[in-house]
Amino acid sequence: MMGLTLSRRMRIILLVTLALGLLIFLPMRVALGLAGLERLGVAAREVRGTVWSGRIDQLMLGEMPMGSVRAGLSPIALLTGRARFDIERRNGLADDIGGALTVGVGRIGIDDVTGAVPFGRTFAPLPVGSLMLEDVSAYFTGDRCGHAEGRVRARMAGQFPGLNLTQGLSGVVSCDGDAMLLPLVSQSGMEKLTLRIWRSGRYTAEMRVETVDPTLAGTLGQVGFTTVGNAQLLKVEGTL
């Protein structure tokens, strides 16, 4: 009887040791797949290292290129029932970024992200080149925006004739029903850019310019703006 009990104990110890070994040396590539981060549009050219200390080359969030980052699973977050993959790139350059991709029961999103997210020509003809995030956290519960906070500044990759947007447009992230809402305003307050992003990656981007200047209105009309009262309006839709 004692030998049988000892045998069971040994089997339990062996199984626990094996499980811990698999967890400690679990490849980051496998961990990302198990966490289901592809539902956030996460893809990469190559993933290396273990779940605790890895590297993701050419990370993509949907169609947004995030570059190469170091990544590691947070053991503390696991105790709260969330898989938090901390990501970081610190080269002292303009494209440095830090934060986390998180997955929990019924939720998926980002935590504490600070840095630049490039968009290229995603919002064309609106010349939004990138978004500068400052402590942005947001997650979706199912298909609905569950929570969003933090500051965002849109940097313009080009200029509309007659508009001075060198300082970009900024605002605070929030939820608006199912969508994540980014209501951004220029320094003058005359230009507004409203972005809505849904769980599926679908977005709408609406730029509104308050003006009674017929010359400016005509210039903006040439690039697609339409007149609505005393404002010029341009709206684009697409998928990130």
Sequence and secondary structure as in RCSB ss.txt:
>XXXX:A:sequence
MMGLTLSRRMRIILLVTLALGLLIFLPMRVALGLAGLERLGVAAREVRGTVWSGRIDQLMLGEMPMGSVRAGLSP
IALLTGRARFDIERRNGLADDIGGALTVGVGRIGIDDVTGAVPFGRTFAPLPVGSLMLEDVSAYFTGDRCGHAEG
RVRARMAGQFPGLNLTQGLSGVVSCDGDAMLLPLVSQSGMEKLTLRIWRSGRYTAEMRVETVDPTLAGTLGQVGF
TTVGNAQLLKVEGTL
>XXXX:A:secstr
 HHHHHHHHHHHHHHHHHHHHHHHT BHHHHHHHHTGGGGTEE SEEEEBSSSEEEEEEEETTEEEEEEEEEE H
HHHTTT EEEEEEE SSSTT EEEEEEEETTEEEEEEEEEEEE TTTTTTS EEEEEEEEEEEEEETTEEEEEEE
EEEEEESS  TT   TT EEEE EEETTEEEEEEEESSSSEEEEEEE TTSEEEEEEEEE   HHHHHHHHTTT 
EEETTEEEEEEEEE 
